[in-house]
Structures are given as structure tokens and as C-alpha cells.
Amino acid sequence: MSLGSSARDHEVEIELLGERFRLRREGFDGDSARAARRLAELDGHVAALSLGGIDLYLRAAGRDYRFRATRPLAAQVTRTPLVCGAALKGPLEYATVRFMAERHGLRLAGKRVLITSAVDRYGLAEGFFEAGCEMTYGDLFFVLGVPLFIHSKRVLDRTIHAVTPVVAQLPFSWLYPTGTAQDKPPSARRARLYRDFDIIAGDYQFVRKYMVEDMSGKWVVTNTTTAADVEFMRERGVELLVTTTPRLGGRSFGTNVIEAALIAHAGASGELDNADYLRLLAEARIEPDVQWLQPGVA
């Protein structure tokens, strides 16, 4: 159940861990009241529910931060496991960076990386940092609209600890594009924003928001992308696209959907621990999707 645009809705049936799954994404165009009613309808009638376009909480810098805005949504679900991808996101995205280096032989050390919002993609932030990349964190700019960037992981962690408890009390639409805001064309206000980076990583809505027309040579590491998103990036010259989840039926589903599927398979009543997630991902052969988008560069 997503507060994002309904234009991105999708459904697919897959074989996973010896079972047949139907994965469905329903968008509610920013209408949280309608999403709440739908959650109540589905509670007790599906194997697992997940939230997209909004989070129950964030896990970053060693702490969890719960959003006030999602409490009314969570209150509608009392019988079915409800997740948002936060528990799986960290280990999955950290492993994605290792996958790029170890399975695809990509040289990451020294690459200049912009993480659009590290508080939301802390696993990616840690992975690239430990790979020896030159890091820039865009949390203040992409989330709060403050034109400042962080270049130190120590400063990043201190900023997360100081600011996130307050930010988590704000309306979610103030922090992240929901509904039809996700369908707006990229802004041209920051034409030079991506110029000095080799890799742009983070939530696709943030990455796309300021994607310039010429992204030649850039690598994008992100989450949910549709077939149309892939073509959009190809046309803009993106060289390499890595999504942290595989493509199923022509699109990559969000971490929240993958987490819900794993929990449904395990018959769990709620989140699993990191070791169980990584074990199930390996057993199911769920791996990141890596696509070279321009001819002759692979």
C-alpha cells in the first residue's frame, strides 16, 4: 500500500522459495485516509502488508526513529504482519555495494558518491563509505530543502541523532514527494548538482527530482524503478543502473514488498532479524539488478 502515484501500480506472480506469490502494489495518490481504509479491508485477508511511499520508521546511525504520520495507518492493521522495508533495507543495501564490487568487479574506491538521503539509505551510505568512496550526504538538501551538504560520516551521524527525532514528527508530505508530486518532471533549478559525482545513490524519487538532461557516465544506485524509469535514465545518458532488488515482471519492487514476501514465507508475525533476512535472500536467490544502459560500455 503506497501513498505514491497510482500510475506506478503493478502486479506480478512469482515462484519464490518453493511457493507461489502474488505481489501487488496499490498507490493512493497521497490520500492517507483512502489508504487507511484499504489497509483495514485487507487486514486478515492477505499473508503480509507493506507500506510504500511512507515509512513506519527509519533505522540509521544505530537508532530507530518512528514517524508520527504513519501511526493512523498502522492502527488499521491488527491481524496481518505490517512492514515498511526499514528492517530489511539496511542489510540488503549494504550487501548491494559488496555485490557490485565482488560479483561485478566494479572499482568503487575513490569514486565520488552522492547519497541523496543517508538517513533513509543508511546501508548504502555505510557500504560506499567502507568501500573507500569519497562521500557526500544530501539529507539536509533533499529532505529539508537546506542548501548544505555533509562530507563527514561523523558529522552525518551527529546530524541524524540531533535532527531526526524532530523531523519524524512532521507531516510526511513535507519530507518526501507523495501522490502526484511523484509524476512531476525533474526540476532544472540545480543543473550543476550532479556534475561532480560519479555515483548518485538513494531513493529514486529523490534521485529523479534533480536529474539533469545529461547524465553521461553517471552510475545510479537506487530502489524501485519501472520500465519507463529505466528508459528515462537511458535517454538521459545514465551509464549504469543498479537496483537493490531484482526486476520482477518488468520493474523492481521496493524493499518493503520483498520484506513482506519473506515474512509471509517464514509465517512470521512481524520483522525478522538481519541474519534471517540475509539467509532467506540467499536461499531465494534475490539479488540486485545491474544494467548497463548505454551500448558498448559494459
Secondary structure, DSSP 8 states (H G I E B T S, - for coil): -BSS-GGG-EEEEEEETTEEEEEEE-B-TT-HHHHHHHHHHHTTTSS-EE-BSS-SEEEETTEEEE-GGGHHHHTT-SSS-EE-SHHHHHHHHHHHHHHHHHTT----TT-EEEES-TTT-HHHHHHHHHTT-EEEE-HHHHHH-----B--HHHHHHHHHHHHHHHTTS-GGGTS--GGGGGS---STTTTTTTT-SEEES-HHHHHHT--S--TT-EEEES-B-HHHHHHHHHTT--EEEESS-EETTEE--HHHHHHHHHHHHT-SS---HHHHHHHHHHHT---EEEE-STT--
